[in-house]
Amino acid sequence: MRKYRTNKIPKLAPPPGRETPHIPSRDSGVGMAAKRENPQYTGGNIIGIGTLHKSNAVPIFSQQEAKDISAMRR
């Protein structure tokens, strides 16, 4: 087993016959895209936030969902 000094790291190279030529990136000349607006919830449908298993917060959208979550086993 060879021992190398920590400041002398051998240079790695591909095996003979596997050298890859330089392949330039394609430049289409267009590099800009329009920024999309971040979606923002208006709060029109949610009536509250419930807690499920291991403090997992879930949105409540109806009275029936609130009853179902409160009736789940703990």
TIDRENKOL-26715 format. One record per residue (C-alpha): residue in three letters; z, x, y. Coordinates in steps of 0.2 Angstrom, whole numbers, padded with zeros to 4 digits, always signed. Example, Ala and Ser with C-alpha at 12.3 -4.5 7.8 and 13.67 -1.06 7.14 Angstrom:
REM residues 2
ALA+0039+0062-0022
SER+0036+0068-0005
This chain:
REM residues 74
MET+0000+0000+0000
ARG-0005+0007+0017
LYS+0007+0008+0031
TYR+0001+0006+0049
ARG+0010+0010+0064
THR+0014-0005+0075
ASN+0004+0002+0090
LYS-0011+0006+0079
ILE-0019-0010+0073
PRO-0035-0007+0063
LYS-0050-0016+0071
LEU-0057-0030+0060
ALA-0076-0031+0057
PRO-0087-0043+0047
PRO-0093-0037+0031
PRO-0110-0028+0031
GLY-0125-0040+0032
ARG-0114-0054+0040
GLU-0116-0049+0058
THR-0119-0064+0069
PRO-0131-0062+0084
HIS-0125-0068+0101
ILE-0129-0087+0103
PRO-0128-0092+0121
SER-0121-0109+0125
ARG-0133-0123+0130
ASP-0133-0126+0149
SER-0141-0143+0153
GLY-0137-0141+0171
VAL-0126-0156+0172
GLY-0108-0153+0171
MET-0099-0167+0180
ALA-0093-0184+0174
ALA-0086-0198+0184
LYS-0067-0200+0182
ARG-0062-0216+0174
GLU-0048-0226+0182
ASN-0031-0226+0172
PRO-0028-0242+0164
GLN-0012-0251+0172
TYR-0003-0265+0165
THR+0000-0279+0177
GLY+0015-0287+0168
GLY+0008-0304+0167
ASN+0010-0308+0148
ILE+0026-0298+0143
ILE+0043-0307+0144
GLY+0054-0293+0139
ILE+0057-0278+0128
GLY+0065-0279+0110
THR+0073-0266+0099
LEU+0068-0264+0081
HIS+0073-0251+0068
LYS+0080-0235+0074
SER+0079-0240+0093
ASN+0061-0243+0092
ALA+0056-0252+0108
VAL+0043-0266+0106
PRO+0036-0278+0119
ILE+0040-0296+0118
PHE+0026-0308+0122
SER+0033-0325+0117
GLN+0050-0334+0113
GLN+0045-0335+0095
GLU+0044-0316+0094
ALA+0061-0314+0102
LYS+0068-0325+0089
ASP+0060-0316+0075
ILE+0066-0299+0081
SER+0084-0305+0083
ALA+0084-0312+0066
MET+0078-0296+0057
ARG+0090-0287+0046
ARG+0100-0273+0054
